Amino acid sequence: MRALCWEGINDVRLQTVPDPGIQQDTDLLLRVRLSTTCGSDLHLLTGHIPFMEAGDVIGHEFMGEVVEVGPEVRRHRPGDRVVVASFIGCGRCWYCRHDLWSLCDNTNINPGITQTLWGADPGGIFGYSHAMGGFRGSHAEFVRVPFADHTAIPVPPEVDDMSALFCSDSVPTGWMGADLGGVRPGDVVAVWGCGAVGQMAARAAQLLGAERVIVIDRFDYRLRQAEQVFGLETLNYELTDVGAALREATGGRGPDVCIEAVGCEAHSPGPQHVYDQVKSKLKLETDRPIAVREAIYHCRKGGSVFVLGVFTGVVDKFPLGALMNKGLTVRGAQQHGQRYIPMLLERIGRGEIRTDHLATHVLPLEKGAHGYDLFKTKEDDCVRAVFHPSARDVPADTPRRR
């Protein structure tokens, strides 16, 4: 089959790889209908995640049609349309039974790497390095889905493929940030990052009753999209003093909940960006925590900060004093998709959440490297590049969705 493979830093190519098949009785085989790029994939491309091998199939946000099921699969049949949670959950361990699916004890088959890095091993994830299980990713014609009864979720007939696609990762990740970040009715919420995850976190905050939701970014086209689709307040941090604007919006206190949705390659127009770039190039730190620092500094006393962006190792100048003396609650997690996806598909079906606008560029898999270039460089106002892995005739310049 054809698949988009990582071949080195900033080197993605379409390759022919062996077809997947049923390996365990709880597996299903999926024909991928849609798969999308994700901001955390850029950490693979740029080498922030060092545990990649040439030929690894990338991608972790996808949906498709069931082709074959193992004998122990009970919830799915060939022909079913499903969306697949990016993190694989066994459904049996303590963490899965407590709805902490990305922390599954049984799905990361290479636990030694992350145990050394982080003191524990999270669950396995599709297409996200050998540190996270070494599973083949979703930018392919077919994918083997382990623990299918828990990892694949049926798509209701009223939800179209493109809307369902983003329930694989972006929508549940964003919802988790607002939910576990403790958003309550009447809150003021600030979200750093206005890509797919940031927009979904902001929409979740609205639906959970926040009085005001402010998203912070530097790309005007993403800020415009957030305003037009969800009516969100926006701040361009290259043009505005974010701290002053947030204080003004909250009577001097700061937001009740701050959600960081950027990750380890955060940007800033100030000197801290250069500082973090130099430190990371010298291997003196691994990530750039600029947005996390700002969220901690600007959150109100006694407020909550939730870290949604992906980080890999250690950072410098972490404001521990501000965290402690301001009495903040700081949490973070990879997405517990199985906890949220069924509810989110229902909300999409009712029209409460819109996701299809995120697919600004729809391409065949042959154009996968080009799609990643657009996504990485933010050219042509790209929010997300979406691939049709099973189609060879999708026009290279599919009209952008509004």
C-alpha positions, 0 to 999 in steps of 0.5 A, a space after each residue: 500500500 501507499 503511505 506517507 513516511 518520515 525519512 529524516 528531519 524535514 523529509 516526508 515522502 510517499 512510499 510503498 509499504 507492506 499491507 497491514 493485517 489483523 495481528 490480534 483477535 481484538 484488532 480491526 483493519 481500517 480503510 482510511 477515508 480521511 487523515 489530517 496533519 496535526 501541529 504535534 506532527 511538526 515536532 516529528 518533522 523538525 527532530 524535536 521527537 528523536 525516536 523516529 526511524 526512516 520509513 516510519 508511517 506518520 499521522 494520528 488523526 483519522 477516520 475511515 471504513 472498517 474492512 475486517 475485524 478480529 474474532 473478539 471484536 464486538 462493536 464493529 462490523 465490516 462497512 462501519 464508519 468509525 473515527 479512531 482515537 489517536 491514543 490506543 486504549 486497552 479498556 482493561 487497565 486501571 487508567 482506562 477504567 478511570 477514563 485516563 485513556 492516554 495513560 493506558 498501561 498496556 498499549 505502549 510496547 516500548 515503555 523503557 524509553 518514556 520511563 527513562 524520560 518521564 518516569 512512567 510510560 503513557 499509552 501508545 499512539 498512532 504514527 508518533 515515534 518508537 517512544 510512543 509504541 512505534 505504531 504505523 500512522 494514519 497517512 496510509 491507505 489502510 491502518 491496523 487498529 488495536 483494541 478496536 472496541 475501545 479505540 474506534 468509535 462509530 460515526 453517527 449517520 448525521 455526521 459527515 466524514 470531514 466533521 468526524 475526522 477532527 474528533 479523532 484528536 483535535 476536538 477531544 483535546 480541546 474539550 479536555 483542556 476546557 473540561 479538566 482546566 475547570 471552566 465554569 459558567 461566568 469564567 473568562 478564559 484565555 487560549 494561547 494558540 488559534 489552530 485547530 486545538 486552540 479553536 476547539 478548546 475555545 469553543 468548548 469553553 463557550 459551551 461550558 458557560 464561559 462569559 468571555 473567551 479570548 484566543 491569542 495568536 499571531 496569524 490573522 487568518 486563524 484569528 479571523 476564522 475564530 471570530 467568524 466561525 465561533 464569535 471569539 475575541 482575539 488578540 494578535 500578540 505581535 500587535 498587542 500587549 497581551 498581559 495588559 489586554 487580559 488585565 483590562 478584560 478582567 478588571 485587573 485580575 487576569 483570566 480564570 482559566 488559561 489554556 496553552 495550545 501551542 506546544 514545544 515550538 512556541 514563538 514570541 516576538 521578544 528576546 525570550 524566543 531567541 533565548 529558547 531557540 539558542 538553548 534548544 539548539 545547544 541541547 541545553 533544553 528541549 522545548 520552548 515554553 513561551 506560551 506556558 510561561 505567559 499563561 502562568 504569569 497572566 492567569 489570575 491568582 487562584 486560577 487554573 492553567 492547562 497545558 494542551 501543547 505537546 512537550 518532550 523533555 525539559 525547559 528553562 526559566 519555568 516560573 515556579 515562583 509565580 505558580 506557587 505564590 499565585 496559588 495556581 492549579 496547573 495540569 496537563 495531559 495528552 487527550 483522553 479521546 475515548 472519554 469525550 468522542 461519543 459526546 462530541 460526535 453528538 454535539 457535532 450532529 446537533 450543530 453545536 460544534 463545527 469542525 469542517 472549516 479547519 480543512 483548508 486544504 484537501 489533497 491526495 496522499 501523493 501531495 502529502 509532502 506539499 501538504 506538510 510544507 503548507 501546514 508547516 510554513 502557514 502558506 496560503 492560510 493553511 489551518 489543516 491539510 487533509 489527505 484522501 489516502 484511498 483516492 488518487 484523483 482529488 484535485 491538488 487545489 481543492 477549493 478551501 472550505 470557509 
